Amino acid sequence: MSISIALPKGRLAEESLDLFVSRGICSRDVIDFNSRKLIFTTVDRSIRFLLIRNMDIPSYVENGAADFGVIGKDILEELNPNLFEMMDLGFGHCRLSVAGIKDSNIGYHHNMKVATKYPSITKSFFMKKGFEVETIKLYGSIEIAPIVGLSDFIVDLVSTGETIKKNGMIELETIMQSTARLVANRYTIRTKHSVIKPFLSKLGI
C-alpha cells in the first residue's frame, strides 16, 4: 500500500521536495520538474506525487484522490475544506493584502468592487469593517483591474511587493499571513495508519 501526496505546481512543489529529501522521505530525482508529466512515483512505489493546480489540491485530498497535500494557508482559509491540517511546513511565506492605486483618494465605501481570487476572505474582511463589497473573481494580472476601472481595490497574495509597485499600486492593509501547510484526508488517517506513520515520523509529527 502506498501513499499519495498532492503538490502545487511551481515553487511550493520544489520547496516541498527539498523538505522531503532533507527528511529522508525520497530522493531528489523522483520528480522531474522539466517534464510535462504530472504523476511521479518513488522507485519502491511507496509514495506517489501528483502535481496539481494549487486551488484544486483541497478537492483531491478531501475526496480521497490524494492522502496528503501541500497547500497555502490562504487557500485553506478561502475554501475551508474538510481536512486535517497537520503542520506548518515553514516555507512559502507571503501575505494576503488589500492594494489600491497609489496617490488615489478613494476610500472604503459600500458596494465597492474588489478584484480577487479570494472572494470569501475578502467579503468577510470588509464585512467586519462594516462594508458590503462586490467581488470580481480574477486569477491573473489582477493588478490591472483598478487601473482600467474594473475594480476599486484588489485583494491578492504579496511576496516582495514589487509587482504591485511596478503597476503604480500600494498595499493598504494586510489581511493575513500565509505559509505552506501539510493537510491530510480524514479517512486516510484512520485507515492507513501503519503506512503513513513512518512518513509522519520523519516530518516530526
Secondary structure as GFF3:
##gff-version 3
##sequence-region A 1 205
A	DSSP	beta_strand	3	8	.	.	.	ID=ss1
A	DSSP	alpha_helix	11	22	.	.	.	ID=ss2
A	DSSP	three_ten_helix	28	30	.	.	.	ID=ss3
A	DSSP	beta_strand	39	41	.	.	.	ID=ss4
A	DSSP	beta_strand	47	52	.	.	.	ID=ss5
A	DSSP	three_ten_helix	54	56	.	.	.	ID=ss6
A	DSSP	alpha_helix	57	62	.	.	.	ID=ss7
A	DSSP	beta_strand	68	72	.	.	.	ID=ss8
A	DSSP	alpha_helix	73	79	.	.	.	ID=ss9
A	DSSP	beta_strand	84	88	.	.	.	ID=ss10
A	DSSP	beta_strand	94	101	.	.	.	ID=ss11
A	DSSP	beta_strand	112	116	.	.	.	ID=ss12
A	DSSP	alpha_helix	119	128	.	.	.	ID=ss13
A	DSSP	beta_strand	133	137	.	.	.	ID=ss14
A	DSSP	alpha_helix	144	147	.	.	.	ID=ss15
A	DSSP	beta_strand	153	158	.	.	.	ID=ss16
A	DSSP	alpha_helix	162	166	.	.	.	ID=ss17
A	DSSP	beta_strand	169	178	.	.	.	ID=ss18
A	DSSP	beta_strand	180	184	.	.	.	ID=ss19
A	DSSP	alpha_helix	186	191	.	.	.	ID=ss20
A	DSSP	alpha_helix	193	202	.	.	.	ID=ss21
###
